[in-house]
Amino acid sequence: MINKLFLSAVCALSMSTMAAQSFDDGDVIYDFKPYNYLQFQAGVGHTVGEVDFFDLLSPAAQVGWGRQFSPVQAMRLSFGGWQGRGGLVSPYRRFKFNFLALNADYVVSITNLFYGWQPERRFNLNAFAGLAGNLVFDNDDVYPVGRAGLIADYRLTDRLSLNLEANANITSDDFNSKHGSKADWYFNGLLGMNYRFGKGYTRTYRELEPELIIVEICSVCENPVDECPYFGQHPLCEVCGRYIDDCEYCGNHPTPERPPVEYNIFFEKNKAIITDEQAVKMQEMADYLNTYPEATISLVGYADAATGNAKVNARISKERAAAVAKYLVEQCGISVERILADWKGDTIQPFATNEDNRVCICVSK
C-alpha cells in the first residue's frame, strides 16, 4: 500500500513538472528556462537538550548554490552551521561547540506543483529534504545528518528574492558532545536572500493577426452595396459629383475647392501615445475634416526598423494608427466612418531618418 502511494506521488510530481513549463499571458507566452542561484542566510539555531529552551539558542548561517531544473524541482548544495549549545541538569552545566555542515537538498516548489508556474508570482512556498555531513570541531569527528524543512520565498525582481527557511536536522547522539541513547536534533530559522544567474524564463510575443472583413462598399455613399438604395449605381451631380438627391442645388452649384492635406503624427520610441506637441496637429486635422464634411482621412502607422523586431514593430505600428483614430473620434468628434486605418510595421520606411519613421501618416481623401 505504501509503495503504491509513493509511486502515485512520484507520477503526479513528474506529470505536474512536465505540464508547467509555459505560462500564457494572452499576447505573451513565457517559457521556463533552468537557472542557477546563490543563497545567503543567517539566523538562529536550537539544539535539543535538557536545559531551558533559551539557553540552547545559538547563531546560525548558511551559504548555498542551487540549480532550478524545472518550475517544480531543484537541487541545492550548501555550507551551514556556526555554533551549537548543550547542557546538563545534574550537575548543572552549559557549554557550546562549533560545527560545519555540508548539506545536499532536493527542493520541491509546492506553489508551482499545485497552482502552476507563473514567472512573476511574488510568493512561493518550497519544501526540501536532504542529507548532510557535520564536522564538529570540538570532537574532531564527522556525523551523518538527515534533514527537511520549508522555504518561503518572496520575489523582489527577476533576479533577487527574500527567503525565510525553517529546517529540522537529526544526527548522532554524540553531536552535542553529550553521550546518551537517543539521536540529537537541532533546528534552524534562517532569513536570507537569493540571487539568480538568469531571469529564469524567455518571453515570446504572440503574432497579432489583423481581423479582415471584406465588404463591397458603395463608392458614393460609403454604405455596403447591399444596403445602398441604388446598389452602388448612384446618379451623380455633374458639378460636385454628389448623389443628386443629396445635392441642395440639384447639380447647379459650384464645387468648393478642397485642397488635399497630409499630417505626420510622430511618436516616441516604442510608444503609441500622442504627445501635447502632436495634439496640435491632431486638432488641425479635425478642423480640416469639420470644414469639408465629405472628406475622409487615411491613417497608416509605421515603426522604425532599427528598433525591436518585425513582430513587435507590426504591433506598435498598429497601435499608433489606432491611437490617432481614437483621438479623432473621442477627442474631436469625427465620425469613425470617415477614418480608414492601416499599418505597415517596419516593412516600409517612409523617411530616411529612423526617428522619423516612428510615425502615423494621415492623408485626406
Disulfide bonds with the S-S distance in Angstrom:
none
